[in-house]
Amino acid sequence: MDKTTVSESGDPGMNTTRDSSDGRCNSSNTGKRKMNATASGSNENASASDRKRKMTVSDKESGKKPHLSALILARGGSKGIPLKNIKVLAGVPLIGWVLRAAFDSAVFDSVWVSTDHAKIAEVAEEFGAQVHRRSPKVSTDSSSSLDAIQEFLRLHKEVDIIGNIQATSPCLHPIHLQDATRKIREDGCDSVFSVVRRHHFRWQEVKTGGVDTKPLNLDPANRPRRQDWDGELCENGSFYFASRELIEKGYLQGGKMAYYEMLPEFSVDIDIDIDWPVAEQRVLRFGYFGKDQLEQVKLLVCNIDGCLTDGQMYLSAGGEELVSWNIRDTTGISTIQEQGVEVCLISSRDCPIHKLLAKKIGCQLEQNVANKLEVLELWKSKKKLSWEQVAYIGNDESDVECLKKAGVSGVPHDASSDAVKAAGYTCRNSAGRGAVREFADHILLLGEQARAKSQQKNH
Ligand SMILES: CC(=O)N[C@H]1[C@H]([C@H](O)[C@H](O)CO)O[C@](OP(=O)(O)OC[C@H]2O[C@@H](n3ccc(N)nc3=O)[C@H](O)[C@@H]2O)(C(=O)O)C[C@@H]1O
């Protein structure tokens, strides 16, 4: 059966659409804004064996807890945006955003990325996911998500339920996945998918009878005001949970269905390249930045060479060493200092110009450092800070340990691959070309989020 048939038979959102096509805008219970199971729990497209199988999903009799796998599909051949699934969005490769939410939700028995591309596999493993190397057959432009999920299930017999999370919706939070999982595990749903409520009047294109269009979900003689209409539920593409049995039969939605309503600010769906900058802004405001971001950063330590400078050495004819830096970066440092974050500079070299620079921008400086972590630990304990209050930006192997320890860590775009792996944030800008400014902005934004979160907690 195709997707349309499935939806028509059971999706409460689709029922709203159908009823509205003759001008009636059907009300649903808006009190249940967050999560709403199919009211009747009816199983219009499920056979008797489907129902029996549902027992298997909840596995009440055997007592075995069904294995729930998060599965992120990330093929390499995306058309609009090349290698979209690992393109860095606000400092994190696209799949990283949803992988972080999946792990922190702690609801999955396993977390997988299905890919046909070596680099995507590498990034997936860096984020802790297991990798399913899928066949080229389910990786073409015309292969559907369902094809790829079915292939995964054929090769992973231990999995009972799939939570297919789309990387193209990066504003996902652990709470969304926890709520959806409850619908599966506790309420016995066979499938749950995410939606967003929209108040769009839709018109159908008509090609016959001299008429161009007809209304699909409104009566032009009686146009409802937004506040008098509950709107419609639209798939927002964030996730689709479904039991093995449903998927094997060719459905992602069916059986006892529930939808999970996400607020519009979390409903991002990157489809084409112009969506990217909008998604970036959205994720900075509403994305999930991990569990440990509630502390305000109090100290930023910056490796001078290869972060503040571009790592180039200049010599004058007289043999004098010259260093250049970018005013954007020093402005970033001043801005963060004004916000109460102390900035310290560190370098493995000894250079008189570093001293002048540090004095000019009012930073403590440690030069000739053989072990940067030792210095970082010393500053941290002298200033009585926790690691969560320390941010570090570095660019090469000697920075890796500091990047791993600091609560907030960043690297310029052109940092070494070891440093990139160890850091939480990869700047769009390169060393000496605005990376430090960008990282400072990132820290300030995290600070805003921390403040917002603690205000929410206090209310
Ligand atoms: C579950 C499902 O049907 N997902 C489809 C979604 C969904 O209908 C919408 O998001 C709803 O808003 O639409 C598509 O969405 P899109 O093509 O962007 O794919 C979503 C994510 O899944 C990966 N993918 C998809 C298919 C496949 N065979 N392998 C994959 O790795 C993509 O790389 C991307 O990260 C579409 O626009 O064509 C195609 C997707 O297949």
The ligand as an SDF file (V2000), in Angstrom:
LIG
                    3D

 41 43  0  0  0  0  0  0  0  0999 V2000
   10.6840    9.0780    6.0660 C   0  0  0  0  0  0  0  0  0  0  0  0
   10.6020    9.7640    4.7270 C   0  0  0  0  0  0  0  0  0  0  0  0
    9.7710    9.4440    3.9160 O   0  0  0  0  0  0  0  0  0  0  0  0
   11.4870   10.7340    4.5230 N   0  0  0  0  0  0  0  0  0  0  0  0
   11.5240   11.5040    3.2720 C   0  0  0  0  0  0  0  0  0  0  0  0
   11.4550   12.9790    3.6290 C   0  0  0  0  0  0  0  0  0  0  0  0
   10.1580   13.3240    4.3660 C   0  0  0  0  0  0  0  0  0  0  0  0
    9.0380   12.9500    3.5820 O   0  0  0  0  0  0  0  0  0  0  0  0
   10.1050   14.8480    4.5760 C   0  0  0  0  0  0  0  0  0  0  0  0
   11.2420   15.2290    5.3300 O   0  0  0  0  0  0  0  0  0  0  0  0
    8.8450   15.2320    5.3710 C   0  0  0  0  0  0  0  0  0  0  0  0
    8.8770   16.6030    5.6840 O   0  0  0  0  0  0  0  0  0  0  0  0
   11.5140   13.7280    2.4170 O   0  0  0  0  0  0  0  0  0  0  0  0
   12.7290   13.5380    1.6530 C   0  0  0  0  0  0  0  0  0  0  0  0
   13.7860   14.0670    2.4580 O   0  0  0  0  0  0  0  0  0  0  0  0
   15.3620   14.1280    2.1420 P   0  0  0  0  0  0  0  0  0  0  0  0
   15.6380   13.6690    0.7410 O   0  0  0  0  0  0  0  0  0  0  0  0
   15.8880   15.4680    2.5630 O   0  0  0  0  0  0  0  0  0  0  0  0
   15.9170   12.9940    3.1500 O   0  0  0  0  0  0  0  0  0  0  0  0
   15.9190   13.1670    4.5510 C   0  0  0  0  0  0  0  0  0  0  0  0
   17.2490   12.6120    5.1160 C   0  0  0  0  0  0  0  0  0  0  0  0
   17.3190   11.1990    4.8520 O   0  0  0  0  0  0  0  0  0  0  0  0
   18.4750   10.8960    4.0580 C   0  0  0  0  0  0  0  0  0  0  0  0
   18.1150    9.8250    3.1240 N   0  0  0  0  0  0  0  0  0  0  0  0
   16.9110    9.8060    2.4780 C   0  0  0  0  0  0  0  0  0  0  0  0
   16.6020    8.7690    1.6090 C   0  0  0  0  0  0  0  0  0  0  0  0
   17.5420    7.7510    1.4000 C   0  0  0  0  0  0  0  0  0  0  0  0
   17.3170    6.7230    0.5750 N   0  0  0  0  0  0  0  0  0  0  0  0
   18.7430    7.8080    2.0450 N   0  0  0  0  0  0  0  0  0  0  0  0
   19.0350    8.8210    2.8820 C   0  0  0  0  0  0  0  0  0  0  0  0
   20.1420    8.8430    3.4530 O   0  0  0  0  0  0  0  0  0  0  0  0
   18.8730   12.2050    3.3800 C   0  0  0  0  0  0  0  0  0  0  0  0
   20.2540   12.2510    3.0650 O   0  0  0  0  0  0  0  0  0  0  0  0
   18.4890   13.2290    4.4470 C   0  0  0  0  0  0  0  0  0  0  0  0
   19.4850   13.3460    5.4470 O   0  0  0  0  0  0  0  0  0  0  0  0
   12.6300   14.4010    0.3740 C   0  0  0  0  0  0  0  0  0  0  0  0
   12.4700   15.6240    0.5550 O   0  0  0  0  0  0  0  0  0  0  0  0
   12.7630   13.9160   -0.7500 O   0  0  0  0  0  0  0  0  0  0  0  0
   12.9390   12.0710    1.2880 C   0  0  0  0  0  0  0  0  0  0  0  0
   12.8360   11.2000    2.5340 C   0  0  0  0  0  0  0  0  0  0  0  0
   12.8940    9.8300    2.1730 O   0  0  0  0  0  0  0  0  0  0  0  0
  1  2  1  0
  2  3  2  0
  2  4  1  0
  4  5  1  0
  5  6  1  0
  5 40  1  0
  6  7  1  0
  6 13  1  0
  7  8  1  0
  7  9  1  0
  9 10  1  0
  9 11  1  0
 11 12  1  0
 13 14  1  0
 14 15  1  0
 14 36  1  0
 14 39  1  0
 15 16  1  0
 16 17  2  0
 16 18  1  0
 16 19  1  0
 19 20  1  0
 20 21  1  0
 21 22  1  0
 21 34  1  0
 22 23  1  0
 23 24  1  0
 23 32  1  0
 24 25  1  0
 24 30  1  0
 25 26  2  0
 26 27  1  0
 27 28  1  0
 27 29  2  0
 29 30  1  0
 30 31  2  0
 32 33  1  0
 32 34  1  0
 34 35  1  0
 36 37  2  0
 36 38  1  0
 39 40  1  0
 40 41  1  0
M  END
$$$$
